[in-house]
Amino acid sequence: MCGIAGIVSVDGSPIPDGAVERMIATLQHRGPDDSGAWRDNHCSLAHQRLSIIDLSRNGRQPLSNESGSAWITYNGEVYNHQELRRALVRRGHTFRSQTDTEAVVHLYDEEGPQLLQKLDGMFAFAIWDAERRRLLLARDRLGIKPLYYARAGGLLLFASEVKAILASGIVRTSPNLDAIAAYLGYRHPVSPDTMFQGIQSLPAGHYLLAEDGDVSTRRYWELPLPEPGEDRGEQYYVEQTRALLERAVEKRLLSDVPLGAYLSGGLDSSIVVALMAKKLGPGVKTYSIGFGDKSDETSYARLVAERYSTDHTELRLDNSRYFQLLPELILMRDAPLAVPNEVPLYEMSRVLRQEITVVLSGEGADELFAGYSDYCRIPFDLHKARALRHLPAPLRRLLSNGMAQRYGGRLVFDGELDHFLAGYNWFGPQERLDLLTPDARRAVRSGGDETFAAIFQQTEGLSYYDRVLHALEQTHLLNLLARVDSMTMASSVEARVPFVDHTLVEAVMRMPLRYKLRWRSPLHQAFALLSHAGELRERYDTTKYILRRAFAGTLPPEIVKRRKVGFKVPMRRWLGDGFLPHARNLLLSEEARARGVFDPAALERWLARGPANGGEFDVKLWMLLNLELWFRLYFPDGQTLSVTEAEPATLAATAS
């Protein structure tokens, strides 16, 4: 796990002196153990190293092949690098280190861009082929590792974080209003957009080639679709799930430095810890964090820690520390925080770095195995809406059992995509546009909606649930992975995510839906049309069915049978009524008004309505606060701000 940066001249333009050095200096937190740089007349590469495999100086990057014709700067871990190395040695390649990075640059000699098909791991890297004057940028299949790029005249810049591109002094940017609209809807920009106009993320499963004056991106991997009619039976899928997860965890234990795991007490992290203990024995270092209220899951984490005799550390986070950290972490994220639990994730990472460098996480299981409890409600709400569609509006609302509040006041939908977008948005499509000024509204293309429309078009013919799973695996998961990467790397910690193993993902995405989400009563659908789906969900539904079956004999029954709670921060209690005046002062300040993004009158009305707006008002208020802090850190007085000039302490006082 490292930080990478570089500049390539696409048209022969000179690369400014010192630009790459400024870029890589912003990424020291990603790799405090070593740094390096290399350049020729057309390319400049730099690297910050977090040493995980081969801790010697032989692993310093940028690193070349034997002839020096190809140079690589690399971030990530390739878990099958030893197998690749053996094959490359048989072909006559000579290695100077034991790193996985060197296997990648030698494999490029043999395969060119097709090397990506042979890599098993998480990665983002750049290879400069000096003979062909070709740059290859590549990102892993599911987007675990970040990679950003921008064009400035004849120069192409890339880096692990947006801040490095901004620090070059070459790229001038402005707020991306379409990404801001997407943030209000989905809590994150939708790839390839970032919050900065003209700076993009390389999409997951893609590579970029810059050669002969041309720059193009290409897809090398796609999420598979279920195979119609294929059903190998429950026992097959139980055994397959268990075997693939055991292998996924085992691969991620490869390390020359100490490692451990997050342990929330939920099903996913408990499975990871159980499989680590099976391989490593007692004493696995585990970490959890709580808030001292009913959302606290630490008692379940202790239960799992005791079951597997882990070396367990339990932390506490209060609201004062929480709000103090917000500006600092927005600077780390180069974006408003997406979910409230990013702060406790950082706090755990900061503490565990004192003992370990690599941590395993249960991220990705919910998107893959249909773990969100709202999945149990989605089709029934749509069926109910269709059944109620032709009734008079007053009667429709009477029979909806609160459904309108979940969908921004709507009870009529134009198909599955329209229904999904209405339910998935935090600020509803119309609500977010109403908050913007007319000028800002005109700058919004679709706020990310076109990406979901494309995914739903690609999955035409699948069940509604399968279409939702495909959408979330390609969008929602990317945001959660970005959160894990930024909050761990802020403390120089490498996070590994077994549930995002591409072999596991390919197998589970082909699995029939009934093995992921199970309704226990054949009358459930009929009852759900007439009753409150949430009550029925609690009594009859099983999310992540096959995952629970696969580990029912391994985990404590209390963990296997638990409904999903989620890694929740007590935001409603922490914000409270007393915080609203402070938030209003910040959001309606002269600085915010002068920016011209939000309509002050519309925002004032929204704040005055409070929880009556629908949805989780406390989280939506928190999102607006994050967005305002992001504006102040990066675009004070409408000017682009170098991140080194920001003063987070001032904003911390405002936020708290």
C-alpha positions in Angstrom: 0.0 0.0 0.0 1.6 3.2 -1.1 1.1 6.6 -2.8 1.8 7.1 -6.5 2.1 10.2 -8.7 3.3 11.2 -12.1 3.2 13.4 -15.1 3.5 12.3 -18.8 4.0 14.6 -21.7 1.4 13.5 -24.3 2.5 16.0 -27.0 6.1 16.7 -26.2 5.4 19.6 -23.8 8.1 20.0 -21.1 7.3 18.7 -17.7 7.7 21.6 -15.2 10.6 21.1 -12.7 9.4 20.3 -9.1 5.8 19.5 -10.1 6.0 15.8 -9.3 7.9 16.4 -6.2 5.2 18.7 -4.9 2.6 16.1 -5.8 4.2 13.2 -4.0 4.9 15.4 -0.9 1.2 15.4 -0.2 1.0 11.6 -0.1 3.6 10.9 2.7 0.8 9.5 4.9 0.2 6.8 2.4 3.8 5.7 2.5 6.1 7.0 5.3 8.7 4.3 5.0 10.5 5.4 1.8 10.2 7.6 -1.2 11.6 7.7 -4.7 11.4 9.5 -8.1 12.5 8.9 -11.7 12.2 10.9 -14.9 13.2 11.1 -18.5 12.3 13.7 -21.1 8.7 12.5 -21.4 7.7 11.1 -18.1 8.2 11.8 -14.4 7.2 9.2 -11.8 7.2 9.3 -8.0 6.4 7.0 -5.1 5.8 7.0 -1.3 6.2 3.5 0.1 4.4 1.7 3.0 6.6 -1.4 3.3 4.5 -4.6 3.5 6.3 -7.2 1.4 10.1 -7.2 1.3 11.0 -4.5 3.8 14.5 -3.9 2.4 15.7 -1.1 0.2 15.5 -3.4 -2.8 11.7 -2.6 -2.9 12.2 1.1 -3.5 10.1 2.5 -6.3 9.9 3.6 -9.1 11.3 0.2 -10.1 12.3 -1.0 -13.5 12.7 -4.2 -15.5 16.2 -5.6 -16.2 16.8 -3.3 -19.2 15.4 -0.2 -17.7 13.0 0.1 -20.6 9.9 0.0 -18.4 9.4 1.7 -15.1 6.6 1.2 -12.6 5.1 3.1 -9.6 2.6 0.9 -7.8 0.1 0.9 -5.0 -1.6 -2.3 -3.7 -1.0 -6.0 -3.2 -0.9 -8.8 -5.8 -1.7 -11.9 -3.8 -0.5 -14.4 -6.6 2.8 -12.6 -7.2 4.9 -15.6 -6.1 3.2 -17.8 -8.6 3.7 -15.2 -11.3 7.4 -14.8 -10.2 8.1 -18.5 -10.6 6.7 -18.5 -14.2 8.7 -15.3 -15.1 11.9 -16.8 -13.7 11.4 -19.9 -15.9 11.1 -17.4 -18.9 14.5 -16.0 -18.0 13.6 -12.9 -16.0 15.9 -11.8 -13.2 14.5 -10.3 -10.0 16.3 -7.9 -7.6 13.6 -7.9 -4.8 10.9 -10.1 -3.3 8.2 -7.5 -3.9 5.0 -8.1 -5.8 5.7 -4.9 -7.7 8.6 -6.3 -9.5 6.5 -9.3 -10.8 4.1 -6.8 -12.3 6.7 -4.8 -14.3 8.3 -8.1 -15.6 4.9 -9.4 -16.5 4.3 -6.2 -18.6 7.3 -7.2 -20.6 5.6 -10.5 -21.5 2.0 -9.5 -21.8 1.6 -5.7 -22.2 -1.7 -4.4 -21.0 -3.1 -8.0 -21.0 -1.1 -8.6 -17.8 -4.2 -7.4 -15.9 -6.0 -10.6 -16.6 -3.4 -12.5 -14.6 -3.3 -10.3 -11.5 -5.2 -11.4 -8.4 -5.3 -8.5 -5.9 -6.0 -4.9 -5.3 -3.9 -2.4 -7.2 -3.5 1.0 -8.9 -0.3 1.5 -10.9 1.5 3.3 -13.7 4.0 1.7 -16.1 6.0 3.9 -18.4 7.2 2.1 -21.5 10.2 4.3 -22.6 10.7 2.4 -25.9 7.1 2.9 -27.0 6.6 6.2 -25.2 3.5 4.6 -23.7 1.9 5.1 -20.3 -0.3 2.4 -18.9 -2.5 3.3 -15.9 -4.5 0.5 -14.4 -7.0 0.0 -11.5 -8.1 -3.3 -10.0 -11.4 -5.0 -11.0 -13.6 -3.6 -8.3 -11.9 -0.3 -7.5 -10.4 -1.1 -4.1 -7.4 1.1 -4.8 -7.9 4.7 -6.0 -6.4 6.4 -9.0 -7.1 9.9 -10.4 -6.0 11.7 -13.5 -6.4 15.1 -15.2 -5.3 16.7 -18.6 -3.7 20.0 -18.6 -2.8 21.0 -22.2 -0.3 18.4 -23.4 0.3 17.0 -20.0 -1.4 14.0 -18.3 -1.2 14.0 -14.5 -2.2 11.1 -12.2 -2.0 10.3 -8.5 -3.5 8.2 -5.7 -5.4 11.2 -4.3 -6.8 14.4 -5.9 -4.8 16.6 -3.5 -1.6 15.5 -5.3 -2.9 16.6 -8.7 -3.9 20.0 -7.1 -0.5 20.4 -5.5 1.2 20.1 -8.9 0.5 23.8 -9.6 -0.5 22.8 -13.2 -4.2 22.0 -12.9 -6.7 24.7 -12.1 -10.2 23.5 -11.3 -13.6 24.5 -9.9 -16.4 22.7 -8.1 -18.1 20.0 -10.1 -21.8 20.9 -9.7 -22.9 17.6 -11.2 -20.8 15.7 -8.5 -22.3 18.0 -5.8 -25.8 17.0 -6.9 -24.7 13.4 -6.9 -23.3 13.8 -3.4 -26.7 15.1 -2.2 -28.4 12.1 -3.7 -26.0 9.3 -3.2 -23.5 10.7 -0.6 -20.7 10.5 -3.2 -19.8 11.5 -6.7 -20.6 8.7 -9.2 -17.4 7.5 -11.0 -15.6 8.7 -13.0 -16.6 12.1 -11.6 -14.9 13.7 -8.6 -15.9 16.8 -6.7 -13.4 18.7 -8.9 -14.2 19.8 -12.5 -11.7 18.2 -14.9 -10.3 15.6 -12.5 -11.5 12.1 -12.9 -11.1 8.7 -11.3 -10.1 5.8 -13.5 -13.1 3.5 -13.3 -12.8 0.2 -11.6 -11.8 -2.7 -14.0 -10.3 -0.2 -16.5 -6.9 0.8 -17.8 -5.8 4.0 -19.5 -3.3 4.1 -22.4 -1.5 7.3 -23.4 0.5 6.7 -26.6 1.2 8.6 -29.9 -0.6 11.7 -28.6 -3.8 9.7 -27.9 -5.3 9.1 -24.4 -8.0 6.4 -24.1 -9.6 4.3 -21.4 -10.6 0.7 -21.8 -12.5 -1.9 -19.7 -10.8 -5.2 -19.0 -13.2 -6.8 -16.6 -17.0 -6.7 -16.1 -19.3 -7.8 -13.3 -20.9 -11.1 -14.4 -24.6 -11.6 -14.7 -26.6 -14.5 -13.2 -26.9 -17.4 -15.6 -30.6 -18.1 -16.3 -31.8 -21.4 -15.1 -28.6 -22.5 -13.4 -29.1 -23.7 -9.9 -26.7 -26.2 -8.3 -28.6 -26.5 -5.1 -28.2 -25.0 -1.6 -25.5 -27.4 -0.3 -23.3 -26.6 -3.3 -23.5 -22.9 -2.7 -22.9 -23.3 1.0 -19.7 -25.2 0.4 -18.6 -22.9 -2.4 -19.2 -19.7 -0.3 -17.2 -21.2 2.7 -14.3 -22.4 0.5 -14.0 -19.2 -1.5 -14.1 -17.0 1.7 -11.5 -19.2 3.4 -9.2 -18.8 0.4 -9.9 -15.0 0.2 -8.9 -14.5 3.8 -5.9 -16.8 3.5 -4.5 -14.9 0.6 -4.8 -11.6 2.5 -2.7 -12.9 5.4 0.5 -12.6 3.2 2.6 -10.0 5.0 6.0 -9.2 6.3 4.5 -6.9 9.0 2.0 -7.5 11.8 -1.7 -7.7 10.9 -5.1 -7.8 12.5 -8.8 -7.1 11.9 -11.7 -4.7 12.6 -14.4 -6.5 14.6 -17.7 -4.8 14.8 -19.7 -7.8 16.2 -21.7 -8.1 13.0 -21.8 -11.1 10.8 -19.2 -10.0 8.2 -16.3 -9.0 10.4 -17.0 -12.0 12.6 -16.6 -14.3 9.7 -13.3 -12.7 8.7 -12.0 -13.0 12.3 -13.1 -16.6 12.6 -11.2 -17.5 9.4 -8.1 -15.6 10.5 -8.1 -17.5 13.8 -8.6 -20.8 12.0 -5.4 -20.1 10.0 -3.3 -18.2 12.6 -4.6 -19.5 15.9 -5.4 -17.5 19.0 -4.0 -14.0 19.6 -5.3 -12.3 16.4 -5.4 -8.6 17.1 -8.9 -7.2 16.8 -10.3 -3.7 17.2 -13.8 -2.3 17.8 -15.2 1.1 18.7 -18.3 2.2 20.5 -20.2 5.4 21.5 -21.7 4.4 24.8 -25.4 4.2 23.7 -27.9 1.7 22.3 -26.2 1.7 18.8 -23.1 0.3 20.5 -22.2 -3.2 19.2 -19.1 -3.7 21.3 -20.8 -6.4 23.5 -21.2 -8.6 20.3 -17.6 -7.8 19.3 -16.4 -9.0 22.8 -18.5 -12.2 22.3 -16.6 -13.0 19.1 -13.2 -12.0 20.6 -13.7 -14.4 23.5 -14.9 -17.2 21.2 -11.6 -17.0 19.1 -9.3 -15.8 21.9 -8.3 -12.6 20.0 -6.1 -9.9 21.5 -9.0 -7.4 21.5 -8.9 -3.6 21.9 -12.1 -1.6 22.5 -12.2 2.1 21.9 -14.7 4.9 22.6 -15.4 8.0 20.6 -17.3 11.1 21.9 -18.9 13.9 19.9 -16.3 16.5 20.8 -13.5 14.4 19.2 -15.8 13.5 16.3 -16.5 17.0 15.2 -12.9 18.1 15.8 -11.8 15.5 13.2 -14.2 16.4 10.4 -12.1 19.1 8.6 -8.9 17.0 8.9 -10.6 14.0 7.4 -12.3 16.0 4.6 -8.8 17.0 3.6 -7.7 13.4 3.6 -10.8 12.4 1.5 -10.6 15.4 -0.9 -14.4 15.3 -0.7 -17.1 15.7 1.9 -17.3 12.6 4.1 -19.8 10.1 2.7 -21.0 8.4 5.8 -20.8 9.4 9.5 -18.8 6.3 10.4 -15.8 7.4 8.5 -14.5 9.2 11.6 -14.6 6.2 13.9 -13.0 4.1 11.2 -10.1 6.6 11.1 -9.9 6.7 14.9 -9.6 2.9 15.0 -6.9 3.0 12.3 -5.0 5.7 14.1 -4.9 3.5 17.3 -4.2 0.2 15.7 -1.3 1.6 13.8 0.7 1.5 17.0 0.6 -2.3 16.9 -0.1 -3.4 13.3 0.2 -2.2 9.7 -2.3 -4.4 7.8 -5.9 -4.8 8.8 -8.7 -7.0 7.4 -12.2 -5.6 7.0 -15.7 -7.1 6.3 -16.5 -4.4 3.8 -18.4 -5.5 0.7 -20.5 -8.4 2.1 -23.8 -6.5 2.1 -23.7 -5.4 -1.5 -22.6 -9.0 -2.6 -25.0 -11.1 -0.5 -28.0 -8.7 -0.3 -27.4 -7.8 3.3 -29.2 -4.5 3.6 -32.5 -5.1 5.3 -34.2 -2.5 3.0 -33.8 -5.1 0.2 -36.7 -7.0 1.8 -38.9 -4.0 1.2 -38.0 -2.8 -2.3 -40.1 -5.0 -4.6 -43.1 -5.1 -2.2 -43.1 -1.3 -2.1 -43.1 -1.2 -5.9 -45.9 -3.9 -6.1 -47.9 -1.9 -3.5 -47.4 1.3 -5.4 -48.7 -0.4 -8.6 -51.6 -1.8 -6.7 -52.5 1.6 -5.3 -51.7 3.6 -8.4 -55.3 4.0 -9.6 -56.9 4.8 -6.2 -57.8 8.4 -5.2 -54.8 10.2 -3.6 -56.3 10.3 -0.1 -57.0 6.6 -0.1 -53.6 5.8 -1.6 -51.9 7.6 1.2 -54.0 6.0 3.8 -53.1 2.5 2.6 -49.4 3.3 2.0 -48.4 2.8 5.6 -45.7 5.5 5.6 -44.3 4.4 2.2 -44.5 8.0 0.8 -42.1 9.3 3.4 -39.5 6.7 2.3 -39.8 7.9 -1.3 -39.8 11.7 -1.0 -43.5 11.9 -0.9 -44.0 9.8 -4.0 -46.4 6.9 -4.4 -46.4 6.5 -8.2 -43.3 5.4 -10.1 -42.4 5.0 -13.7 -40.8 1.5 -13.6 -38.1 -0.1 -11.5 -35.3 2.4 -12.2 -37.5 5.3 -11.2 -38.6 3.5 -8.0 -35.0 2.6 -7.1 -33.7 6.1 -7.6 -36.5 7.6 -5.5 -35.6 5.2 -2.6 -31.9 5.3 -2.9 -31.5 9.1 -2.9 -30.9 10.8 0.4 -32.0 14.1 -0.9 -34.7 13.2 -3.4 -34.1 14.1 -7.0 -36.4 17.2 -6.8 -35.4 18.1 -3.3 -31.7 18.4 -4.2 -32.5 20.5 -7.3 -34.9 22.8 -5.3 -32.0 23.6 -2.9 -29.7 24.8 -5.7 -29.7 28.3 -7.3 -30.9 28.5 -10.9 -27.3 28.9 -12.2 -26.2 25.9 -10.2 -29.2 23.8 -11.3 -28.4 24.5 -15.0 -24.8 23.2 -14.5 -26.2 19.8 -13.3 -26.3 17.2 -16.0 -28.1 14.3 -14.1 -26.3 14.1 -10.8 -25.1 10.6 -11.5 -28.6 9.2 -12.4 -27.4 8.4 -16.0 -24.9 5.8 -14.5 -27.7 4.0 -12.8 -29.8 4.2 -15.9 -27.0 2.5 -17.9 -26.6 -0.3 -15.3 -30.4 -0.9 -15.3 -30.3 -1.1 -19.1 -27.4 -3.6 -19.0 -29.4 -5.8 -16.6 -32.7 -5.8 -18.4 -34.5 -9.1 -17.9 -33.0 -9.8 -14.5 -35.1 -9.7 -11.3 -35.5 -6.3 -9.7 -33.3 -7.4 -6.7 -30.5 -8.6 -9.1 -30.6 -5.3 -10.9 -30.3 -3.4 -7.6 -27.4 -5.6 -6.5 -25.6 -4.9 -9.8 -26.1 -1.2 -9.3 -24.8 -1.1 -5.8 -21.8 -3.4 -6.5 -20.7 -1.0 -9.2 -21.5 2.3 -7.4 -22.3 2.1 -3.7 -19.4 -0.3 -3.0 -16.9 2.0 -4.8 -17.8 4.7 -2.3 -17.4 2.4 0.7 -14.0 1.2 -0.6 -12.9 4.8 -1.1 -13.9 5.5 2.5 -11.9 2.5 3.8 -8.8 3.4 1.7 -8.7 7.1 2.7 -9.5 6.5 6.4 -6.9 3.8 6.8 -4.2 5.3 4.7 -4.5 8.6 6.6 -2.8 6.6 9.4 -0.5 4.6 7.1 -2.5 1.4 7.5 -3.2 -1.0 4.7 -6.8 -2.4 4.6 -7.6 -5.7 2.9 -11.2 -6.7 2.0 -11.8 -10.4 1.5 -15.4 -10.0 0.5 -14.2 -8.0 -2.5 -12.1 -10.8 -3.8 -12.9 -10.9 -7.5 -13.1 -14.7 -7.7 -15.7 -14.7 -4.8 -17.6 -11.8 -6.4 -17.8 -13.6 -9.8 -19.2 -16.7 -8.1 -21.7 -15.0 -5.9 -23.0 -12.7 -8.6 -23.9 -15.8 -10.7 -25.6 -17.4 -7.7 -29.5 -17.5 -7.8 -31.0 -14.7 -5.8 -33.0 -17.0 -3.5 -29.7 -18.2 -1.9 -28.9 -14.6 -0.9 -32.3 -13.3 0.2 -34.8 -15.8 1.6 -38.5 -15.2 2.5 -39.6 -17.7 5.1 -43.3 -17.5 4.4 -44.9 -18.2 1.0 -47.7 -15.7 2.0 -45.2 -12.9 2.7 -45.6 -11.1 -0.6 -49.4 -11.0 -0.2 -49.1 -9.8 3.4 -46.6 -7.1 2.5 -49.0 -5.5 0.1 -51.5 -5.0 2.9 -49.2 -4.5 5.9 -46.1 -2.7 7.1 -43.2 -4.4 5.3 -40.7 -3.5 8.1 -42.7 -5.6 10.6 -42.9 -8.5 8.3 -39.2 -8.2 7.4 -38.2 -8.7 11.1 -40.4 -11.8 11.4 -40.0 -13.6 8.2 -37.0 -12.5 6.1 -33.4 -13.7 6.1 -30.8 -11.5 4.4 -27.4 -13.0 3.5 -29.0 -16.4 3.7 -26.2 -18.5 2.2 -23.6 -16.6 4.2 -25.4 -17.4 7.5 -25.8 -21.1 6.4 -22.1 -21.4 5.5 -20.9 -20.3 8.9 -23.8 -21.4 11.1 -21.6 -24.1 12.7 -18.6 -21.8 13.1 -19.8 -18.5 14.6 -21.8 -18.1 17.9 -25.5 -18.4 17.2 -26.1 -14.9 18.5 -24.0 -13.5 15.7 -25.5 -15.7 12.9 -29.1 -14.9 13.8 -28.6 -11.1 14.3 -30.3 -8.7 12.0 -28.0 -6.1 10.4 -27.5 -3.1 12.6 -24.8 -1.3 10.6 -21.8 0.7 11.9 -24.0 3.6 13.1 -22.9 6.8 14.7 -25.5 8.3 17.2 -25.8 11.4 15.0 -29.3 12.3 16.1 -28.2 12.5 19.7 -24.9 14.2 19.0 -26.5 16.9 16.8 -29.7 17.4 18.8 -31.9 20.5 18.8 -29.1 22.7 20.1 -26.9 22.2 17.1 -29.3 23.4 14.5 -28.7 27.2 15.1 -24.9 26.6 14.7 -25.5 24.7 11.5 -27.9 27.4 10.2 -25.2 30.1 10.9 -22.6 28.0 8.9 -24.9 27.1 6.0 -26.4 30.5 5.6 -23.3 32.6 6.2 -22.3 35.4 3.9 -19.5 33.2 2.6 -21.9 30.4 1.7 -24.4 32.9 0.1 -21.7 34.5 -2.0 -20.7 31.1 -3.5 -24.0 30.9 -5.4 -24.5 27.2 -5.1 -27.4 26.9 -2.7 -30.5 29.1 -2.8 -30.5 30.8 0.7 -34.3 31.1 0.8 -34.8 27.4 -0.2 -32.2 26.3 2.3 -33.7 28.4 5.1 -37.1 26.8 4.4 -35.5 23.3 4.4 -33.8 23.9 7.8 -37.0 25.3 9.3 -39.0 22.2 8.3 -36.4 20.0 9.9 -37.4 16.3 10.3 -40.6 17.1 8.3 -38.5 17.0 5.2 -38.5 13.2 5.5 -35.6 10.7 5.5 -32.9 10.8 8.2 -32.8 14.6 8.7 -29.8 14.4 11.1 -27.7 12.6 8.4 -28.8 15.0 5.7 -27.9 18.0 7.9 -24.5 16.3 8.6 -24.0 16.0 4.8 -24.7 19.7 4.2 -22.3 20.6 7.0 -19.6 18.4 5.4 -20.2 20.0 2.0 -19.8 23.5 3.4 -16.6 22.6 5.2 -15.3 21.1 1.9 -16.1 24.3 0.1 -14.3 26.4 2.7 -11.2 24.2 2.6 -10.8 24.0 -1.1 -12.5 27.0 -2.6 -12.4 30.0 -0.3 -13.4 33.2 -2.0 -13.9 31.1 -5.2 -10.2 30.3 -5.6 -8.6 26.9 -5.7 -6.8 26.2 -2.5 -3.6 24.1 -2.1 -4.4 21.7 0.7 -1.3 22.7 2.6 -2.8 26.1 3.0 -6.0 25.0 4.7 -6.6 25.7 8.4 -8.6 22.8 9.7 -8.3 23.9 13.4 -10.4 27.0 12.6 -13.2 24.9 11.1 -13.0 22.3 13.8 -14.0 25.0 16.3 -16.9 26.0 14.1 -18.1 22.4 13.7 -17.9 21.7 17.4 
